[in-house]
């Protein structure tokens, strides 16, 4: 039975190679080969990046005799990426897997099920660790020399790290699962956590270069500090450097850690799998039913669809977060920079530049582009309602406008205030920003009608593998680039205010044409989907 469960779990890990979530069908042999080639390319690309990073940092360390410190830094990075890459997979495929209750009802030993589940996480952890650890071994060999003992010890450490990563992923995944089932609005929590990870990534990215430079400039002090205050870390770095006693110590600690984690999971495994604390009983209370118009009900449905999907909000509504952040940054940092910019720019040109920047940020919201595809196979429900097709389309337009317009106008006002543009330029700036939001909404909906994907089994296929979303994003950038190029070519023949007036008129005309198309042609296309 264990062999069967292991085979099932490992096949689920590689299911994406055989099954196309976008089309809802098995991949063809040609498609499968192309996908494997793409994964190999990505794996190789990441390995090359980490190789050069390891060579830049590891060369001076190894030459100075601090190879153990180099190994320590890369081991910590390897473990971090392994845990980061597999912890959310642990959460979804082990603790909250859809077939948990079915498997528990079968005559399967709890031990076999637990080992099989963890085997899939082990494979994922190794996959994320190798692009970092293998370049580390190569750098150590090229700079310090290849030896049989060194390669063997380094491979042993890789195996040890894989089990450490497995244990940490299992514990953290358990915590994520417990927190998740207690929450009602999981989508917002997922968005919040994802944004924290993004912020942490960029913080580490911008701080990494300076941190590594400080590390290289103070190797002696840092090495002495690690030996004195972090003895286990010192032993962890010495293990792949060829120290036998360190290998024994690290192996013993890893066995102890994995044993403790396995015991905790063994004792609580059944409780974890069937834990559904978030489903609370709600006492019924009679209350008056508030009637809503058809348009308000459709808009409410669109809002629910958007706010209940973390992927939808992250992929198509990130501008709602970034625009207010930009506004705050401008208010805090802008007053010190604005006078120097204003002294260089001709009069009224600041408004044109702000309009371009705000519109560029507004393209981060492309809510309407996947809105048709997000209906999936349940599109017939909307088509069967006693409402017109254009009312359905208008609800999707309204969601984009209501979600995007306030932060866009807020950002425009804050930047305009800091740049001290006059009231007339401010009005034109706000008008152009509002019209561009409407244009983006209508264009996205047009693309959604023309390029729908209704056969998906995973909503990420409708959000990330959607040509309409791709064109809506980069089409918005292209439109702004074209308008900016036209202004640059005509800058001597037209003043900034005249250009803003002409731009507003053109965008308004395009909005009217698109609105008419959606009302007539778009409605017919929606009915025929």
FENDAWO-V237032 format. One record per backbone hydrogen bond with DSSP energy under -1.0 kcal/mol. CO is the residue of the C=O (numbers start at 0). NH is the residue of the N-H. Records with the same first field share a line. If there is no record, write none. Layout:
CO->NH ; NH
This chain:
0->4
1->5
2->6
3->7
4->8
5->9
6->10
7->11
8->12
9->13
11->14
13->16
14->18
17->26
19->23 ; 24
20->456
24->19
27->31
28->32
29->33
30->34
31->35
32->36
33->37
34->38
35->39
36->40
37->41
38->42
39->43
40->44
41->45
42->46
43->47
44->48
45->49
46->50
47->51
48->52
49->53
50->54
51->55
52->56
53->57
54->58
57->61
58->62
59->63
60->65
61->64
65->69
66->70
67->71
68->72
69->73
70->74
71->75
72->76
73->77
74->78
75->79
76->80
77->81
78->82
79->83
80->84
81->85
82->86
85->89
86->90
87->91
88->92
89->93 ; 94
90->95
96->99
98->102
99->103
100->104
105->107
108->112
109->113
110->114
111->115
112->116
113->117
114->118
115->119
116->120
117->121
118->122
119->123
120->124
121->125
122->126
123->127
124->128
125->129
128->131 ; 132
129->133
131->135
132->136
133->137
134->138
135->139
136->140
137->141
138->142
139->143
140->144
146->150
147->151
148->152
149->153
150->154
151->155
152->156
153->157
154->158
155->159
156->160
157->161
158->162
159->163
160->164
161->165
162->166
163->167
164->168
165->169
166->170
167->171
168->172
169->173
170->174
171->175
172->176
173->177
174->178
175->179
176->180
179->182
183->185
184->188
185->189
186->190
187->191
188->192
189->193
190->194
191->195
192->196
193->197
194->198
195->199
196->200
197->201
198->202
199->203
200->204
201->205
202->206
203->207
206->210
207->211
208->212
209->213
210->214
211->215
212->216
217->221
218->222
219->223
220->224
221->225
222->226
223->227
224->228
225->229
229->233
230->234
231->235
232->236
233->237
234->238
237->242
238->241
242->246
243->247
244->248
245->249
246->250
247->251
248->252
249->253
250->254
251->255
252->256
253->257
254->258
255->259
256->260
257->261
258->262
259->263
260->264
261->265
262->266
263->267
264->268
267->271
268->272
269->273
275->278
277->279
292->296
293->297
294->298
295->299
296->300
297->301
298->302
299->303
300->304
301->305
302->306
303->307
308->312
309->313
310->314
311->315
312->316
315->365
316->319
317->320 ; 321
318->322
320->324
321->325
322->326
323->327
324->328
325->329
326->330
327->331
328->332
329->333
333->336 ; 337
336->340
337->341
338->342
340->344
345->348
347->351
348->352
349->353
350->354
351->355
352->356
353->357
354->358
355->359
356->360
357->361
358->362
360->363
361->364
369->373
371->374
372->375
374->377
375->378
377->380
378->382
379->383
384->386
387->391
388->392
389->393
390->394
391->395
392->396
393->397
394->398
395->399
396->400
397->401
398->402
399->403
400->404
403->407
404->408
405->409
406->410
407->411
408->412
409->413
410->414
411->415
412->416
413->417
414->418
415->420
421->425
422->426
423->427
424->428
425->429
426->430
427->431
428->432
429->433
430->434
431->435
432->436
433->437
434->438
435->439
436->440
437->441
438->442
439->443
440->444
441->445
442->446
443->447
444->448
445->449
446->450
457->460
458->462
459->463
465->469
466->470
467->471
468->472
469->473
470->474
471->475
472->476
473->477
474->478
475->479
476->480
477->481
478->482
479->483
480->484
481->485
482->486
483->487
484->488
485->489
489->492 ; 493
494->498
495->499
496->500
497->501
498->502
499->503
500->504
501->505
502->506
503->507
504->508
505->509
506->510
507->511
508->512
509->513
510->514
511->515
512->516
513->517
514->518
515->519
516->521
519->523
520->524
521->525
522->526
523->527
